[in-house]
Amino acid sequence: EVQLVESGGGLVQPGGSLRLSCAASGFTFNEYWMYWVRQAPGKGLVWVSRINDDGTATNYASSVEGRFTISRDNAQNTLYLQMNSLRPEDTAVYYCARNLGTSSGEEDFWGQGALVTVSS
Amino acid sequence: DIQMTQSPSSLSASVGDRVTITCRASQGIRSDLGWFQQKPGKAPKRLIYTASNLQSGVPSRFSGSGSGAEFTLTISSLQPDDFATYYCLQHNNYPWTFGQGTKVEIK
C-alpha cells in the first residue's frame, strides 16, 4: 500500500526556517518524481515544487523560488522541503504527492498534510 | 507563469443536475491538464488526466473535454457524494498551476 506521511510542521516566527519531511513507503521511491502542494486555510491549492527521480532537477513556484528547497534521500525513501525566510502568507497545509501530473493515468497519491503556521 | 482561470468559483445544484466547470489557460497547454476533487479536511484526488481520460475507479458520470486553452469538467448527474471542491491543474509548463477551485454545494 502506497503511503506518504508528512512531518515537521509547526509554528514558526516570520523570517524563520522549517524543514518538512515526507516518508514514503509501499512503492519504489527512486522511480518517481515527487511534489509539494500547499493550501492556506480556507483557500485553494497551490503547486509549490517538484523534484525528479534522482534529485538532479527541481522546479518551484514563483512565490517560493529562492526561499524553499526541495530535496530527497532515496536511501531513506524521504522527500524534504526546506523552507527559509518564512512569511505569514506561507501559512498553509503542505501536502507531498506522487504522480501529480501524468499522461499514463497512474494513480495519484497524497499525504495527509502538515500544517505550517508563520506568526509572531 | 501560466494562469488558470476556473469558473464558476461556486455553484449550487441539486442531485441529478448536470454540472459544468470550465478552466481557461492563459496560453495553450495541449492536453496537459488534470481535474481533482477535494472534500473538506481531505487531500485532493484526481478524477481526470490529460484533459479527457477518466482515472481508474472514478464513476463514469465524470467526464473531461478540451485541449489547447479551454477545458471542461462535466458531471452528468450530480450525486450526494459529489458535493466537494474541484480544481484543474496544468502540467504543461513549470511552474505548474492550479485553477482557483469550484465549490459545488447542495441547492
Interface residues (C-beta under 8 A of the other chain):
Chain A: V37 G44 L45 V46 W47 R50 N59 Y60 A61 S62 Y95 A97 L100 G101 T102 S103 G105 E107 D108 W110 G111 Q112 G113
Chain B: D1 D32 G34 F36 Q38 A43 P44 K45 R46 Y49 T50 N53 Q55 S56 T85 Y87 L89 H91 Y94 P95 W96 T97 F98 G99 Q100 G101
